[in-house]
Amino acid sequence: MSNGFTHFDASGNAVMVDVSLKEATVRSASAKGSICMKSETLAAIKSGTAKKGDVLGIARIAGIMAAKRTADIIPLCHPLIFDTCTIDFNIDEEKTQIEALCMVKLAGKTGAEMEALTGVSAALLTIYDMCKAIDRGMVIGNIRLWEKTGGKSGHFLREE
């Protein structure tokens, strides 16, 4: 089947891509997303007074854990062993939002885009979960691949 999709065989059946003949190379991927909230919610997160504790600390751990388990929840993803995975947050007081950035780096045969996207998503969902008692109107959005390096397709950097 020459439809350009790599997760289907000649008969149209879903398959995991065979990467056995590929050389391992250094690869990285980063993804961003944001969560908008009331100013009171942002203040509680910043001051550490949210009832469930250190919101961003827990969200960071949740994002890293989720990135490591991507192959368990996204069909046909290869399990990857990371060299590093980070979750960072930028607080925007004016927009009353928090932007999360997940970066994954490894030496392997396939890229880590899905892991970065999963990590940022889980970090944002954790912020929502930890603060929903004070703000059920939070909005998670704008989750996107930010940058990737390595592999056959080379470098990608989102322009905004």
C-alpha positions in Angstrom: 0.0 0.0 0.0 1.6 3.3 -1.1 -0.6 5.7 0.8 2.4 7.2 2.7 1.2 5.8 6.1 3.7 3.7 7.9 1.4 2.0 10.4 -0.4 -0.1 7.8 0.7 -3.1 5.8 0.0 -3.9 2.2 -3.4 -5.3 3.1 -4.4 -2.3 5.1 -3.9 -3.9 8.6 -2.5 -1.8 11.4 1.1 -2.7 12.3 3.9 -1.5 14.4 6.6 0.0 12.2 9.7 -2.3 11.9 12.7 -0.2 13.0 15.0 -3.2 13.4 17.2 -2.2 10.5 17.5 1.5 11.5 20.6 2.8 13.2 20.2 4.4 16.6 20.8 8.2 16.5 20.4 11.0 19.0 16.8 12.3 18.9 14.9 14.9 20.8 11.4 16.2 20.8 9.6 19.0 22.8 6.0 19.8 23.0 4.1 22.7 24.6 0.6 23.3 25.8 -1.2 25.7 28.2 -3.9 25.8 30.8 -5.9 29.0 31.4 -7.5 29.7 34.8 -8.9 32.3 37.1 -6.4 34.6 38.7 -7.3 33.2 42.2 -6.3 29.7 41.0 -3.0 31.0 39.6 -2.3 32.8 42.8 -3.0 29.6 44.8 -0.6 27.6 42.6 2.1 30.2 42.8 1.8 30.7 46.6 1.6 26.9 47.3 -1.7 27.3 49.1 -3.7 24.9 46.8 -5.2 22.3 49.1 -3.6 19.4 47.3 0.0 20.7 47.7 2.8 21.6 45.3 0.8 21.6 42.1 3.6 22.2 39.7 5.9 19.8 41.4 3.4 17.0 41.2 2.4 18.0 37.6 6.1 17.8 36.6 6.4 14.2 38.0 3.1 13.2 36.4 4.3 14.5 33.0 7.6 12.6 33.2 5.8 9.4 34.3 3.3 9.7 31.5 6.0 10.3 28.8 7.8 7.2 30.0 4.5 5.2 29.6 3.4 6.5 26.2 3.7 3.1 24.5 1.2 1.7 27.1 -1.5 4.2 26.0 -0.9 5.1 22.4 -1.3 2.0 20.1 1.7 1.1 17.9 4.2 3.4 19.7 7.5 1.8 20.4 8.6 1.7 24.1 11.5 4.0 24.4 14.3 4.4 27.0 15.0 8.1 27.6 18.3 9.7 28.3 16.4 12.6 29.8 12.9 14.0 30.2 12.0 17.4 31.6 8.9 19.3 32.2 9.1 23.1 32.7 6.4 25.7 33.4 6.1 29.3 32.4 3.6 31.4 34.3 1.9 34.2 32.4 0.2 36.5 35.0 -1.4 38.7 32.3 -3.1 35.8 30.6 -3.7 33.9 33.8 -2.2 30.8 32.3 0.6 28.3 32.7 2.4 27.0 29.7 4.0 23.6 30.1 7.0 22.4 28.0 8.0 18.7 27.9 11.4 17.8 26.4 12.5 14.2 25.7 16.0 13.1 24.5 17.3 9.7 23.7 19.5 7.6 21.5 17.2 5.3 19.6 15.7 4.1 16.3 12.5 6.2 16.5 11.6 9.7 17.5 10.0 10.9 20.8 7.3 13.2 19.5 4.4 11.2 21.0 6.2 11.0 24.3 6.7 14.8 24.5 3.1 15.4 23.6 1.9 12.8 26.2 4.1 14.3 28.9 2.9 17.8 28.4 -0.8 16.6 28.2 -0.4 14.7 31.5 1.3 17.7 33.2 -1.6 20.0 32.2 -4.3 17.4 33.2 -2.6 17.1 36.6 -2.8 20.8 37.2 -6.5 20.6 36.3 -7.0 17.7 38.7 -5.2 19.3 41.6 -7.1 22.7 41.2 -10.6 21.6 40.0 -12.1 22.1 43.4 -11.4 25.9 43.1 -11.8 26.3 39.3 -13.7 23.8 37.2 -13.6 26.3 34.3 -9.9 25.9 33.5 -9.2 25.3 29.8 -6.4 23.2 28.5 -5.3 23.8 25.0 -2.8 24.6 22.3 -0.9 21.3 22.7 1.5 21.0 19.9 4.9 19.6 18.9 7.4 22.5 19.4 10.6 21.0 18.1 12.2 17.7 17.1 15.7 16.8 16.1 17.3 13.7 14.6 16.0 10.9 12.5 15.3 10.7 8.8 13.0 13.7 8.7 15.6 15.9 10.3 15.0 19.1 12.3 11.5 20.6 12.8 10.9 23.9 14.7 7.4 25.4 14.9 7.2 29.0 13.8 4.7 31.1 15.8 
